Structures are given as structure tokens and as C-alpha cells.
Amino acid sequence: MIVLCADDFAVHRAASIGIARLAELGRLSATSAMVLSPRWAQDVALLQELRGNIDVGLHLDWTSEFALTAGHGMSLNAAMAKALLGGFSRGAARAVIERQLDAFEAQWKAPPDHIDGHQHVQQFPGIREALVQAVEGRYGTQPPYLRISQAPPGLMTFKSRVIAGLGAKALRRLAEGARIPCAPVLSGIYDFTGGRARYATLMAQWLALADSDLVMCHPAQGVEAGDEIGAARAWEFEFLASEAFGELLAQQQVRLARGADLYTAAR
């Protein structure tokens, strides 16, 4: 069993529609919402019929245009530099996290099933401590599960090592100390190149090594202007919606499951 999570719900219309469609087809078991997007308030309606069938979580955001508009955003390079040069202010980060949790709950009318981060900011120093504190204070003994952005040993690449090096182990230690459940490892990391054929090959590799893993994806039904990974979103959607993906799941004896069942039950 794995969790297949589509990131970036509400980043734009094509992503929201594509993610909802894949979930309806049973080709996803989770999604993460960008609640700073002005589309969140309207696109959340696409998820209502899926309530209870998939995990719906918060995609914490410091590095998108929405975060810049909200007043706390910065480029990914600036965020990485800040992480390496002492980290974020815990107090300021806590306030940002609480506001995004408020925005999530205002539309979903329930706590998130999980929390992760756009470009993996949930594990950056200062943010990770504030996140664990916010989850403890807000959700008590029924916390959402957290994503740990660390690839399995057999799938380590330069990119995945850089991502993990920004705080995956530290976030895991903090979460375990607070008895907050975590997805054990993260697959689905690649450079968004190579087209549908390469993506299908990579997915086969991710599934072959999966054991209760969380596999992230970034699908969209079409390409939106200005989206740097728009082409990759389109070929991910095409493959995940295809018969070939259904056959791959059957061949590898993989079943998609909710992390709310896999991770929180084992806490």
C-alpha cells in the first residue's frame, strides 16, 4: 500500500480539475492544497464529493507568487539561503502557519489530514519547529500526519539529497518527540524532464521499491500559461489517468491507500 499524493491543488484551474478527476478515477489517495491561492475558495468544491475517500491536506507555502502577495514569501533560493544561514524566526513562522491552517479550515470545514510544504519548506529550520508546535497546540492527540521529504535508500539522487539535507531528519525527530505521525519516506522526486515515457519508467521504479511510501505527483489536465512545470504536469496527468498506470499498479500489486489510515493507525 502507498499514498499517492497530488501536490499543488488550487495552484491553477488545470491542476485542480486534473487532481479531482484523477481522484474520482481512483488514481490518487491524497492531495495538498495551496490555500493562499485565490482559487482555493472556489476549487475546494471539486473535493467535496471526495471527502472521506482521499486525504486532503495543507501545502504550506513560502515560495510561490501567492506567498509573495501575502507578504511573507520569497524565492526558493532565498528560502534555502535563509535555511542554511540560521533559519527562519520561529515566532514569525508560527504566525504564517496558523494563518494558512485558518485558511484551510475556513473552506474545508475540518482539520487537514496531513501537512507538507511547497518546495519542501515544512522541514526548513525555524519552520519545522514552529510547525510541530502549531500542530501540538492546535490538534492535541489527533494531529495530521507530516511529510518527511527523504527518499528511500534505493532512490537517492542529487536532488533528493539536497531536499533531505534541508531538514528531513530533524523534522522527523521533532515529530516523533511530539508523537505526531509521519509518512516514512518520499518518492516521486525527479527533475520534471523526459516526457510521459520517462515518467512511466520512473513511476515503475518508485512503486517497485515502495513500502507504505508517500509518492508525490504534480498532475494537471492541460498546461496553464506561465507554469514552469506545466508540460510535466500534463504528462503526469496523462499517464496517471491511463490504462497503463492501472496495469502497472496491478502488476506490482500496489494498492493506493490514505495516509490517515496507514500512518495514524500505526502511531
N, C-alpha and C positions, 0 to 999 in steps of 0.2 A: 504494500500500500504506500502511495505517495500523495503529497499535497501538490497539486499543480496550480500555481497562483499567478494570475494576470495582474501585473502592476499597472499603475497609471490610469485607473478608471477616472473619468472626467477630465483627463488632460485635454481632450478634444472630442468632438462628436463621433468621429470614426472609431476611436478607441472604446468609448462607452458602448456603442452599438455592437461592435465586434465582440467585446468581452461578454455582454449579455447574451449574444447569440451563441457563443461557444458554451456558456454555462447552461443554456437551455438544451443544447445538444449532449450535455453530459461530458464535455471535453475539458472542463475546468472544475476545480473544487474550492477555489478561493479567488478573491480579488482584493486589491488595495486601492483605496480612494484618495485622490488629491483634493482635499476639501477646501483648499484656498482657491481653486478654480471656480470662476463664476458659473460653470456648468454643473457643479455638484448639486446645487439645489434643485435643478430640473432633471438631471440624468439619474438621480437616485431612484426615480420612479421605475427605471428599467430593471432595478434589482428587487423590487417589492415581491414579484411572483416567485423569486428565487430564495426568499427568506427561509432559513432553516435547511436549505439544500446545499448551500455553499457558505464558506466563511466570508464575511465582509469586514474588512479591517481598514485601519488608518495608515496611509503612506506619508509619514512625516516629511515635511518639505522645508528645506532651507535654500535650495539651489535652483529653483525654477523661476520663470518670469512672474509667477503668481506670488512667490515668496518675496521677490523684489518689490512688487506692488504693495505687499502687506507691510513692508518696512523693515524686515529682518533678513532679507535674502542677500545672497552673494553668489559669485560664480563658484563652480566646483573647485577650480584651482585655488581660489581664495579660501574656501572652506577647508580644503586639505592642508593648506599652509597654516591656517589658524589651528587646526587639529595638531599639527606637528610642532607648533611653537607655543604650546602651553594650553591649548584647548579653549573651549567656549565658557563663558560665565554660566555657572550652574543656575543662578537665580534668573538670569535673562532667558536661558534655555527652558527652564521650568515654565515660565510665563508663556513662551511660544507654544510649548507642548500642550499646556492646558487650553489655550485658545483653539488649537486645532482639534483637540478632543471635544471641546464645546461645539465646534462647527460640525464635527462628525455626528455627534449625538442629537444635535438640533434637527437634522434631516433624517437620520436613520431611526431615531426614537429608541435607541438601545445602545449599550456599550459596544465597542469594536470587538470582534472575535480575536483579532490579532493586531499587532503594531509592527511596522517595519519602516523603512526610510527610503525616500527618493535619493538615488545615488549613494545609498547605504549610510546616510548621515546618522542613523539611530545609534551607531556604535562609536561615533567620534567622541573624544574626551570632553567632558563637560555636558554634552548632550546625553550620553549614556547614563551618567549618574542622575541627571535630572529626570530622565525617562523612568528609571526604576523607582525613584522617589514619587513621581507622579502616579505611577501605576499602583504602588503600595497605598498611597494616600487616598486614591480615588476608588479603587476596586477591591481592596481588602483581600479576603480569602477566595475571591473569584476573579482573578486577573486574566486579561487576554494573554495569549502566548506571544512571544517576541521572536523575531527572525535573527538568527546568528549568521552573518554573511561570511561563512567559511566553507570553502568547497571540500568535498570528500578527498582523502589522500590520493585516490586514483585519478582525480580530475583537476589537480592543481596546475594552473598556468601562471604566467607572469601577472596577468590582470587579476586573477583570483588571489594571488599572494599579496598584491598591493591592497586590494579591498580588505582582506582579512587583517592585514598589518595595521589598519587604522582603528582596530579595537575589538575585533570579534571575540577573542579570548577574554578580554577584560569585561565585555558586556555579559558574556556567559557566566563569569564568576559572580558578578553583581546580581544577576538574575537568580542564580542558584542560591545565593545567600539570602535572597528575599523570597524564596520559594515561588518564583514566577516561572511558569513553564516556557520552554524554548523549542523551536524547531531545531533538530540536532545539527544539520548541515544544509548548505545551499548549493544546488546545482542550477544550471541554466545560464551560467556566465560565459559570454563569448563577445566577440568584437563587432557584432551586427553586420558582418560581411559574408559573402559567399552564396547568397540566394537560397531558395527553398530547398534545393538538393543538399546543400551543406547543412542546413538547419535540420533536415530529416536525419542525416547521419549523426549529427551531434545529439539529437534527442534520443536516438537509439543507444548511444554511449551513456548518456545520463541515466536512462532507465535501466540499463544493464547493471549499473553499479548502485542503483538506488536501494535503500533500506529505510523506509519511513522518512526519506528525504523530503525537503521542500524544494520544488523545482519552479523557478520563476520564469515568466514569459512576458512578452510585451506586444500582444496582438492588437490589430485594428482592422476594421472592414473598410479598406481603402487608405489612400495616402492624403494627409492634410498638408496644405502648403506651409512651409516653414518648419516642418518637423524633421529634425536632423536624422532620426532613425525611422522615418516614415516608410521607406522601402522595406526595411526589416520587419516592421510591424505588419505590413501587408502579407509578406511571405510566411510569417509565423501564423497569421490567421488562416491562410490558405491551407497550410499543412495540418494545423490542429483541427480544422473542420473536415479534413479529407478522410476517405475510407482508409487510406494508407496509415494514418495515425491510429485509427481504430484497430486495424490489423496488427500494428506494432504493439499496442497495449495487450492484445490477446496473445501474441507470440511470446512476449516477455512475461506474461502472467502478472501484469501490473494492474492494480485497481486504484482509481482515484478516490481519495478519502479527505474528509475535513480534518484540519489540524485540531479543531476544537474537540474532536474525538480521539485523534492519535496522541496528542501531546498533553492535553489537560487531564485525560483519564489516567495517564501514567504518572502524574505528579505525586 
